[in-house]
Amino acid sequence: MKRIAAVAACIVLMVIGSALADVGGGDITLKNKGGDVLFSHDAHVDGMAQACTECHDKLYTSSKQHSKVTMKQMQKGKSCGACHNGKKAFSVKGECAKCHKK
């Protein structure tokens, strides 16, 4: 009986530990002719308290979707533009220097 309780306690600790684990993705530099864009997972996940699934289950369901994103797509509410629409977050229109660095 003690063995079952010990195993159950270990499982509970593992589940709680993984739920509290630091999840990230690091910074991603997106090369762009208009100036590279540094995407910070920390700024979005920790800074804005977003869940990973807000983007990865809806906007980015495959790595292929990460490779090419255009401003035109974003201005239509795709990719970053889903949140960066001037309502939920600053707009992708006219605030280039917030993302693009020369």
N, C-alpha and C positions, 0 to 999 in steps of 0.2 A: 504494500500500500504506500509506503514511503517512497518507493522508487517511482510509482505512478505520479505522486504529488511532485516529486523533484523534476520529472520529465515535463509535466504540465507547467510548472513554474518556469522552466527553461524556454518552453515554447512561448509563453506569455511575454517573457523578457525579450525574446528575439523579435516578436511582432511589434512590441512597443518600441524597441530600439530602432527597427527599420522604419517605423512611422516617423520617428523623431530625427532620423539621419539627415545630415546636410545634403540636400539635393542641389545639383547645379549643372552647369553645362559650360561654364567658363565664358570667356569673351570670344566672339567670333568676328574676324575682320572680313568684311565683304568688299572685294576690290571693285572700284567703280571709276569711270572716266571723270565724273563730276566731283571726285574726292571719295576716298575710302570711307566706309561706314563701320564703326565699331559697335557691334551689338553686345550688350552686357546682359547675360542671364541674371546676374545678381541684382542689377538695377530693376529688372522687371519682376523677378520672383520675390526677392526680399524687399526691395524698395517700394514696389507697388502692390505687394502682397497678392500676386497672381499665382494661381496653380499652374503647373506645367501643362496640364490638360487644356487650359484655355487656348493654347496655340497648337499643341501637338496632337490633340484629338480632333481639332476643327480645321485650323489653317495649314498646318504642316503635318501631313500624315505620312509623308515619305521624304527621304533625303533628296529625291529628285526635285521636290518643290522648293528646297532651300537654294538650289543652284542658280536660278535666274528669276529675279523679281524686278519688274520695271516700275518706274514712277507712275506710268499710265495705269498699271494694274492697281497700285496702291491708291491712286486718286479715285478709283472705282470701288474702293472698299475691300480690295483683296489684300492678302498678306498683312503687312504692317498697317495698312490703311483701314483694316477692320476696327482697330482701336484708335489709331492716329487720324481721327476724323474731325478734330476741333471740338468734339463734345466729350468723349471719354478721355482723350489725351490730345496733346497739341497736334495740329493738322500737318499732314505731309505736304500741304500746299503752302509755298512761300516761306517756310522756315528751314531752309536747306542746311544752314550752318549748325543746327542742333544735331544733325546726324552725319552730314558729310564733312570730313576733315581733309584739308589740302596738305 
